Amino acid sequence: MQKPGDPEEAVKSEYEALKGRGTREALELFIARHPDHPLAAKAKEELQRLNP
């Protein structure tokens, strides 16, 4: 039986994948899924950069 993966690495991987899309919707999705995670703050910063 396979050992479960590291949840922190899964969140980081999800952040990188969604950030890579470069859309507001992707970043908002990450924030909605992980509002208390430190990477949510980075996602919010990215959203600010996307605002004209």
mmJSON file of the N, C-alpha and C atoms, coordinates in Angstrom:
{"data_MODEL":{"atom_site":{
"group_PDB":["ATOM","ATOM","ATOM","ATOM","ATOM","ATOM","ATOM","ATOM","ATOM","ATOM","ATOM","ATOM","ATOM","ATOM","ATOM","ATOM","ATOM","ATOM","ATOM","ATOM","ATOM","ATOM","ATOM","ATOM","ATOM","ATOM","ATOM","ATOM","ATOM","ATOM","ATOM","ATOM","ATOM","ATOM","ATOM","ATOM","ATOM","ATOM","ATOM","ATOM","ATOM","ATOM","ATOM","ATOM","ATOM","ATOM","ATOM","ATOM","ATOM","ATOM","ATOM","ATOM","ATOM","ATOM","ATOM","ATOM","ATOM","ATOM","ATOM","ATOM","ATOM","ATOM","ATOM","ATOM","ATOM","ATOM","ATOM","ATOM","ATOM","ATOM","ATOM","ATOM","ATOM","ATOM","ATOM","ATOM","ATOM","ATOM","ATOM","ATOM","ATOM","ATOM","ATOM","ATOM","ATOM","ATOM","ATOM","ATOM","ATOM","ATOM","ATOM","ATOM","ATOM","ATOM","ATOM","ATOM","ATOM","ATOM","ATOM","ATOM","ATOM","ATOM","ATOM","ATOM","ATOM","ATOM","ATOM","ATOM","ATOM","ATOM","ATOM","ATOM","ATOM","ATOM","ATOM","ATOM","ATOM","ATOM","ATOM","ATOM","ATOM","ATOM","ATOM","ATOM","ATOM","ATOM","ATOM","ATOM","ATOM","ATOM","ATOM","ATOM","ATOM","ATOM","ATOM","ATOM","ATOM","ATOM","ATOM","ATOM","ATOM","ATOM","ATOM","ATOM","ATOM","ATOM","ATOM","ATOM","ATOM","ATOM","ATOM","ATOM","ATOM","ATOM","ATOM","ATOM"],
"id":[1,2,3,4,5,6,7,8,9,10,11,12,13,14,15,16,17,18,19,20,21,22,23,24,25,26,27,28,29,30,31,32,33,34,35,36,37,38,39,40,41,42,43,44,45,46,47,48,49,50,51,52,53,54,55,56,57,58,59,60,61,62,63,64,65,66,67,68,69,70,71,72,73,74,75,76,77,78,79,80,81,82,83,84,85,86,87,88,89,90,91,92,93,94,95,96,97,98,99,100,101,102,103,104,105,106,107,108,109,110,111,112,113,114,115,116,117,118,119,120,121,122,123,124,125,126,127,128,129,130,131,132,133,134,135,136,137,138,139,140,141,142,143,144,145,146,147,148,149,150,151,152,153,154,155,156],
"type_symbol":["N","C","C","N","C","C","N","C","C","N","C","C","N","C","C","N","C","C","N","C","C","N","C","C","N","C","C","N","C","C","N","C","C","N","C","C","N","C","C","N","C","C","N","C","C","N","C","C","N","C","C","N","C","C","N","C","C","N","C","C","N","C","C","N","C","C","N","C","C","N","C","C","N","C","C","N","C","C","N","C","C","N","C","C","N","C","C","N","C","C","N","C","C","N","C","C","N","C","C","N","C","C","N","C","C","N","C","C","N","C","C","N","C","C","N","C","C","N","C","C","N","C","C","N","C","C","N","C","C","N","C","C","N","C","C","N","C","C","N","C","C","N","C","C","N","C","C","N","C","C","N","C","C","N","C","C"],
"label_atom_id":["N","CA","C","N","CA","C","N","CA","C","N","CA","C","N","CA","C","N","CA","C","N","CA","C","N","CA","C","N","CA","C","N","CA","C","N","CA","C","N","CA","C","N","CA","C","N","CA","C","N","CA","C","N","CA","C","N","CA","C","N","CA","C","N","CA","C","N","CA","C","N","CA","C","N","CA","C","N","CA","C","N","CA","C","N","CA","C","N","CA","C","N","CA","C","N","CA","C","N","CA","C","N","CA","C","N","CA","C","N","CA","C","N","CA","C","N","CA","C","N","CA","C","N","CA","C","N","CA","C","N","CA","C","N","CA","C","N","CA","C","N","CA","C","N","CA","C","N","CA","C","N","CA","C","N","CA","C","N","CA","C","N","CA","C","N","CA","C","N","CA","C","N","CA","C","N","CA","C","N","CA","C"],
"label_alt_id":[null,null,null,null,null,null,null,null,null,null,null,null,null,null,null,null,null,null,null,null,null,null,null,null,null,null,null,null,null,null,null,null,null,null,null,null,null,null,null,null,null,null,null,null,null,null,null,null,null,null,null,null,null,null,null,null,null,null,null,null,null,null,null,null,null,null,null,null,null,null,null,null,null,null,null,null,null,null,null,null,null,null,null,null,null,null,null,null,null,null,null,null,null,null,null,null,null,null,null,null,null,null,null,null,null,null,null,null,null,null,null,null,null,null,null,null,null,null,null,null,null,null,null,null,null,null,null,null,null,null,null,null,null,null,null,null,null,null,null,null,null,null,null,null,null,null,null,null,null,null,null,null,null,null,null,null],
"label_comp_id":["MET","MET","MET","GLN","GLN","GLN","LYS","LYS","LYS","PRO","PRO","PRO","GLY","GLY","GLY","ASP","ASP","ASP","PRO","PRO","PRO","GLU","GLU","GLU","GLU","GLU","GLU","ALA","ALA","ALA","VAL","VAL","VAL","LYS","LYS","LYS","SER","SER","SER","GLU","GLU","GLU","TYR","TYR","TYR","GLU","GLU","GLU","ALA","ALA","ALA","LEU","LEU","LEU","LYS","LYS","LYS","GLY","GLY","GLY","ARG","ARG","ARG","GLY","GLY","GLY","THR","THR","THR","ARG","ARG","ARG","GLU","GLU","GLU","ALA","ALA","ALA","LEU","LEU","LEU","GLU","GLU","GLU","LEU","LEU","LEU","PHE","PHE","PHE","ILE","ILE","ILE","ALA","ALA","ALA","ARG","ARG","ARG","HIS","HIS","HIS","PRO","PRO","PRO","ASP","ASP","ASP","HIS","HIS","HIS","PRO","PRO","PRO","LEU","LEU","LEU","ALA","ALA","ALA","ALA","ALA","ALA","LYS","LYS","LYS","ALA","ALA","ALA","LYS","LYS","LYS","GLU","GLU","GLU","GLU","GLU","GLU","LEU","LEU","LEU","GLN","GLN","GLN","ARG","ARG","ARG","LEU","LEU","LEU","ASN","ASN","ASN","PRO","PRO","PRO"],
"label_asym_id":["A","A","A","A","A","A","A","A","A","A","A","A","A","A","A","A","A","A","A","A","A","A","A","A","A","A","A","A","A","A","A","A","A","A","A","A","A","A","A","A","A","A","A","A","A","A","A","A","A","A","A","A","A","A","A","A","A","A","A","A","A","A","A","A","A","A","A","A","A","A","A","A","A","A","A","A","A","A","A","A","A","A","A","A","A","A","A","A","A","A","A","A","A","A","A","A","A","A","A","A","A","A","A","A","A","A","A","A","A","A","A","A","A","A","A","A","A","A","A","A","A","A","A","A","A","A","A","A","A","A","A","A","A","A","A","A","A","A","A","A","A","A","A","A","A","A","A","A","A","A","A","A","A","A","A","A"],
"label_entity_id":["1","1","1","1","1","1","1","1","1","1","1","1","1","1","1","1","1","1","1","1","1","1","1","1","1","1","1","1","1","1","1","1","1","1","1","1","1","1","1","1","1","1","1","1","1","1","1","1","1","1","1","1","1","1","1","1","1","1","1","1","1","1","1","1","1","1","1","1","1","1","1","1","1","1","1","1","1","1","1","1","1","1","1","1","1","1","1","1","1","1","1","1","1","1","1","1","1","1","1","1","1","1","1","1","1","1","1","1","1","1","1","1","1","1","1","1","1","1","1","1","1","1","1","1","1","1","1","1","1","1","1","1","1","1","1","1","1","1","1","1","1","1","1","1","1","1","1","1","1","1","1","1","1","1","1","1"],
"label_seq_id":[1,1,1,2,2,2,3,3,3,4,4,4,5,5,5,6,6,6,7,7,7,8,8,8,9,9,9,10,10,10,11,11,11,12,12,12,13,13,13,14,14,14,15,15,15,16,16,16,17,17,17,18,18,18,19,19,19,20,20,20,21,21,21,22,22,22,23,23,23,24,24,24,25,25,25,26,26,26,27,27,27,28,28,28,29,29,29,30,30,30,31,31,31,32,32,32,33,33,33,34,34,34,35,35,35,36,36,36,37,37,37,38,38,38,39,39,39,40,40,40,41,41,41,42,42,42,43,43,43,44,44,44,45,45,45,46,46,46,47,47,47,48,48,48,49,49,49,50,50,50,51,51,51,52,52,52],
"pdbx_PDB_ins_code":[null,null,null,null,null,null,null,null,null,null,null,null,null,null,null,null,null,null,null,null,null,null,null,null,null,null,null,null,null,null,null,null,null,null,null,null,null,null,null,null,null,null,null,null,null,null,null,null,null,null,null,null,null,null,null,null,null,null,null,null,null,null,null,null,null,null,null,null,null,null,null,null,null,null,null,null,null,null,null,null,null,null,null,null,null,null,null,null,null,null,null,null,null,null,null,null,null,null,null,null,null,null,null,null,null,null,null,null,null,null,null,null,null,null,null,null,null,null,null,null,null,null,null,null,null,null,null,null,null,null,null,null,null,null,null,null,null,null,null,null,null,null,null,null,null,null,null,null,null,null,null,null,null,null,null,null],
"Cartn_x":[0.844,0.0,0.893,0.483,1.267,1.04,2.108,2.054,1.364,0.469,-0.193,0.816,0.499,1.379,1.33,2.266,2.364,1.297,0.374,-0.691,-0.154,0.922,1.505,2.026,2.654,3.155,1.997,0.901,-0.275,-0.83,-0.881,-1.38,-0.427,0.864,1.849,1.745,1.58,1.453,0.195,-0.896,-2.15,-1.976,-1.313,-1.078,-0.298,0.783,1.613,0.824,0.022,-0.77,-1.8,-2.49,-3.511,-2.895,-1.791,-1.088,-0.616,-0.193,0.291,-0.769,-2.027,-3.103,-3.176,-2.77,-2.736,-4.092,-5.1,-6.433,-6.924,-7.801,-8.425,-9.188,-9.899,-10.73,-9.899,-8.744,-7.883,-7.379,-6.952,-6.462,-7.584,-8.756,-9.903,-10.302,-10.174,-10.465,-9.503,-8.223,-7.249,-7.579,-7.882,-8.208,-9.448,-10.441,-11.664,-11.39,-10.51,-10.202,-9.301,-8.414,-7.394,-7.295,-8.38,-8.369,-7.383,-7.052,-6.161,-4.714,-4.437,-3.071,-2.229,-0.953,-0.087,-0.015,-0.182,-0.134,-1.366,-2.431,-3.609,-3.24,-2.358,-1.898,-1.156,-0.345,0.367,-0.612,-1.625,-2.643,-3.366,-3.633,-4.278,-3.374,-2.081,-1.126,-1.137,-1.191,-1.252,-2.518,-3.631,-4.884,-4.726,-4.044,-3.821,-3.016,-2.066,-1.246,-2.058,-3.064,-3.899,-4.894,-5.177,-6.107,-5.466,-6.245,-5.688,-5.535],
"Cartn_y":[-1.174,0.0,1.241,2.24,3.465,4.38,5.01,5.974,7.259,7.849,9.085,10.202,11.069,12.187,13.258,14.162,15.28,16.319,16.61,17.576,18.974,19.371,20.693,20.77,19.711,19.674,19.698,19.064,19.06,20.477,21.223,22.601,23.467,23.307,24.068,23.767,22.503,22.096,22.692,22.67,23.259,24.758,25.437,26.871,27.157,26.433,26.662,26.409,25.35,25.033,26.118,26.564,27.584,28.944,29.258,30.511,30.52,29.368,29.246,29.533,29.398,29.723,31.221,31.996,33.439,34.109,33.488,34.078,34.409,35.39,35.756,34.575,33.875,32.762,31.675,31.374,30.335,30.751,31.989,32.472,32.543,32.98,33.036,31.638,30.664,29.278,28.803,29.099,28.701,29.346,30.63,31.345,30.74,30.4,29.802,28.436,27.677,26.332,26.36,27.346,27.39,28.792,29.334,30.734,31.031,30.044,30.271,29.877,29.382,28.955,30.182,30.185,31.321,31.648,30.645,30.919,31.681,31.703,32.488,33.972,34.403,35.8,36.094,35.156,35.341,35.372,34.529,34.519,35.861,36.438,37.754,38.826,38.725,39.667,39.539,38.309,38.083,38.7,38.581,39.184,40.692,41.314,42.759,43.135,42.311,42.576,42.442,41.572,41.383,42.52,43.288,44.406,45.516,46.069,47.165,48.453],
"Cartn_z":[0.0,0.0,0.0,-0.798,-0.901,0.285,0.704,1.803,1.302,2.109,1.669,1.433,0.483,0.186,1.257,1.172,2.11,1.754,2.667,2.364,2.037,2.687,2.42,0.99,0.541,-0.836,-1.836,-1.493,-2.368,-2.517,-1.428,-1.481,-2.302,-2.083,-2.855,-4.342,-4.66,-6.051,-6.68,-5.922,-6.408,-6.642,-5.721,-5.874,-7.155,-7.358,-8.548,-9.829,-9.831,-11.025,-11.311,-10.277,-10.476,-10.793,-10.152,-10.44,-11.895,-12.358,-13.73,-14.778,-14.399,-15.343,-15.605,-14.613,-14.786,-14.855,-14.254,-14.292,-12.883,-12.821,-11.545,-10.977,-11.846,-11.4,-10.727,-11.291,-10.715,-9.333,-9.208,-7.917,-6.891,-7.315,-6.407,-5.939,-6.825,-6.465,-5.372,-5.54,-4.521,-3.178,-3.194,-1.949,-1.303,-2.107,-1.563,-0.94,-1.548,-1.037,0.184,0.256,1.318,1.92,2.462,2.92,4.046,4.864,6.002,5.738,4.547,4.219,3.888,4.268,3.947,2.453,1.603,0.172,-0.311,0.484,0.116,0.069,0.958,0.937,-0.357,-0.806,-2.078,-3.244,-3.171,-4.223,-4.268,-3.115,-3.058,-3.659,-3.412,-4.012,-5.525,-6.012,-7.461,-8.046,-7.319,-7.783,-7.925,-6.98,-7.037,-8.281,-8.641,-9.833,-11.112,-11.084,-12.27,-12.462,-11.407,-11.521,-12.347,-13.287,-14.115,-13.336],
"occupancy":[1.0,1.0,1.0,1.0,1.0,1.0,1.0,1.0,1.0,1.0,1.0,1.0,1.0,1.0,1.0,1.0,1.0,1.0,1.0,1.0,1.0,1.0,1.0,1.0,1.0,1.0,1.0,1.0,1.0,1.0,1.0,1.0,1.0,1.0,1.0,1.0,1.0,1.0,1.0,1.0,1.0,1.0,1.0,1.0,1.0,1.0,1.0,1.0,1.0,1.0,1.0,1.0,1.0,1.0,1.0,1.0,1.0,1.0,1.0,1.0,1.0,1.0,1.0,1.0,1.0,1.0,1.0,1.0,1.0,1.0,1.0,1.0,1.0,1.0,1.0,1.0,1.0,1.0,1.0,1.0,1.0,1.0,1.0,1.0,1.0,1.0,1.0,1.0,1.0,1.0,1.0,1.0,1.0,1.0,1.0,1.0,1.0,1.0,1.0,1.0,1.0,1.0,1.0,1.0,1.0,1.0,1.0,1.0,1.0,1.0,1.0,1.0,1.0,1.0,1.0,1.0,1.0,1.0,1.0,1.0,1.0,1.0,1.0,1.0,1.0,1.0,1.0,1.0,1.0,1.0,1.0,1.0,1.0,1.0,1.0,1.0,1.0,1.0,1.0,1.0,1.0,1.0,1.0,1.0,1.0,1.0,1.0,1.0,1.0,1.0,1.0,1.0,1.0,1.0,1.0,1.0],
"B_iso_or_equiv":[0.0,0.0,0.0,0.0,0.0,0.0,0.0,0.0,0.0,0.0,0.0,0.0,0.0,0.0,0.0,0.0,0.0,0.0,0.0,0.0,0.0,0.0,0.0,0.0,0.0,0.0,0.0,0.0,0.0,0.0,0.0,0.0,0.0,0.0,0.0,0.0,0.0,0.0,0.0,0.0,0.0,0.0,0.0,0.0,0.0,0.0,0.0,0.0,0.0,0.0,0.0,0.0,0.0,0.0,0.0,0.0,0.0,0.0,0.0,0.0,0.0,0.0,0.0,0.0,0.0,0.0,0.0,0.0,0.0,0.0,0.0,0.0,0.0,0.0,0.0,0.0,0.0,0.0,0.0,0.0,0.0,0.0,0.0,0.0,0.0,0.0,0.0,0.0,0.0,0.0,0.0,0.0,0.0,0.0,0.0,0.0,0.0,0.0,0.0,0.0,0.0,0.0,0.0,0.0,0.0,0.0,0.0,0.0,0.0,0.0,0.0,0.0,0.0,0.0,0.0,0.0,0.0,0.0,0.0,0.0,0.0,0.0,0.0,0.0,0.0,0.0,0.0,0.0,0.0,0.0,0.0,0.0,0.0,0.0,0.0,0.0,0.0,0.0,0.0,0.0,0.0,0.0,0.0,0.0,0.0,0.0,0.0,0.0,0.0,0.0,0.0,0.0,0.0,0.0,0.0,0.0],
"pdbx_formal_charge":[null,null,null,null,null,null,null,null,null,null,null,null,null,null,null,null,null,null,null,null,null,null,null,null,null,null,null,null,null,null,null,null,null,null,null,null,null,null,null,null,null,null,null,null,null,null,null,null,null,null,null,null,null,null,null,null,null,null,null,null,null,null,null,null,null,null,null,null,null,null,null,null,null,null,null,null,null,null,null,null,null,null,null,null,null,null,null,null,null,null,null,null,null,null,null,null,null,null,null,null,null,null,null,null,null,null,null,null,null,null,null,null,null,null,null,null,null,null,null,null,null,null,null,null,null,null,null,null,null,null,null,null,null,null,null,null,null,null,null,null,null,null,null,null,null,null,null,null,null,null,null,null,null,null,null,null],
"auth_seq_id":[1,1,1,2,2,2,3,3,3,4,4,4,5,5,5,6,6,6,7,7,7,8,8,8,9,9,9,10,10,10,11,11,11,12,12,12,13,13,13,14,14,14,15,15,15,16,16,16,17,17,17,18,18,18,19,19,19,20,20,20,21,21,21,22,22,22,23,23,23,24,24,24,25,25,25,26,26,26,27,27,27,28,28,28,29,29,29,30,30,30,31,31,31,32,32,32,33,33,33,34,34,34,35,35,35,36,36,36,37,37,37,38,38,38,39,39,39,40,40,40,41,41,41,42,42,42,43,43,43,44,44,44,45,45,45,46,46,46,47,47,47,48,48,48,49,49,49,50,50,50,51,51,51,52,52,52],
"auth_comp_id":["MET","MET","MET","GLN","GLN","GLN","LYS","LYS","LYS","PRO","PRO","PRO","GLY","GLY","GLY","ASP","ASP","ASP","PRO","PRO","PRO","GLU","GLU","GLU","GLU","GLU","GLU","ALA","ALA","ALA","VAL","VAL","VAL","LYS","LYS","LYS","SER","SER","SER","GLU","GLU","GLU","TYR","TYR","TYR","GLU","GLU","GLU","ALA","ALA","ALA","LEU","LEU","LEU","LYS","LYS","LYS","GLY","GLY","GLY","ARG","ARG","ARG","GLY","GLY","GLY","THR","THR","THR","ARG","ARG","ARG","GLU","GLU","GLU","ALA","ALA","ALA","LEU","LEU","LEU","GLU","GLU","GLU","LEU","LEU","LEU","PHE","PHE","PHE","ILE","ILE","ILE","ALA","ALA","ALA","ARG","ARG","ARG","HIS","HIS","HIS","PRO","PRO","PRO","ASP","ASP","ASP","HIS","HIS","HIS","PRO","PRO","PRO","LEU","LEU","LEU","ALA","ALA","ALA","ALA","ALA","ALA","LYS","LYS","LYS","ALA","ALA","ALA","LYS","LYS","LYS","GLU","GLU","GLU","GLU","GLU","GLU","LEU","LEU","LEU","GLN","GLN","GLN","ARG","ARG","ARG","LEU","LEU","LEU","ASN","ASN","ASN","PRO","PRO","PRO"],
"auth_asym_id":["A","A","A","A","A","A","A","A","A","A","A","A","A","A","A","A","A","A","A","A","A","A","A","A","A","A","A","A","A","A","A","A","A","A","A","A","A","A","A","A","A","A","A","A","A","A","A","A","A","A","A","A","A","A","A","A","A","A","A","A","A","A","A","A","A","A","A","A","A","A","A","A","A","A","A","A","A","A","A","A","A","A","A","A","A","A","A","A","A","A","A","A","A","A","A","A","A","A","A","A","A","A","A","A","A","A","A","A","A","A","A","A","A","A","A","A","A","A","A","A","A","A","A","A","A","A","A","A","A","A","A","A","A","A","A","A","A","A","A","A","A","A","A","A","A","A","A","A","A","A","A","A","A","A","A","A"],
"auth_atom_id":["N","CA","C","N","CA","C","N","CA","C","N","CA","C","N","CA","C","N","CA","C","N","CA","C","N","CA","C","N","CA","C","N","CA","C","N","CA","C","N","CA","C","N","CA","C","N","CA","C","N","CA","C","N","CA","C","N","CA","C","N","CA","C","N","CA","C","N","CA","C","N","CA","C","N","CA","C","N","CA","C","N","CA","C","N","CA","C","N","CA","C","N","CA","C","N","CA","C","N","CA","C","N","CA","C","N","CA","C","N","CA","C","N","CA","C","N","CA","C","N","CA","C","N","CA","C","N","CA","C","N","CA","C","N","CA","C","N","CA","C","N","CA","C","N","CA","C","N","CA","C","N","CA","C","N","CA","C","N","CA","C","N","CA","C","N","CA","C","N","CA","C","N","CA","C","N","CA","C","N","CA","C"],
"pdbx_PDB_model_num":[1,1,1,1,1,1,1,1,1,1,1,1,1,1,1,1,1,1,1,1,1,1,1,1,1,1,1,1,1,1,1,1,1,1,1,1,1,1,1,1,1,1,1,1,1,1,1,1,1,1,1,1,1,1,1,1,1,1,1,1,1,1,1,1,1,1,1,1,1,1,1,1,1,1,1,1,1,1,1,1,1,1,1,1,1,1,1,1,1,1,1,1,1,1,1,1,1,1,1,1,1,1,1,1,1,1,1,1,1,1,1,1,1,1,1,1,1,1,1,1,1,1,1,1,1,1,1,1,1,1,1,1,1,1,1,1,1,1,1,1,1,1,1,1,1,1,1,1,1,1,1,1,1,1,1,1]
}}}
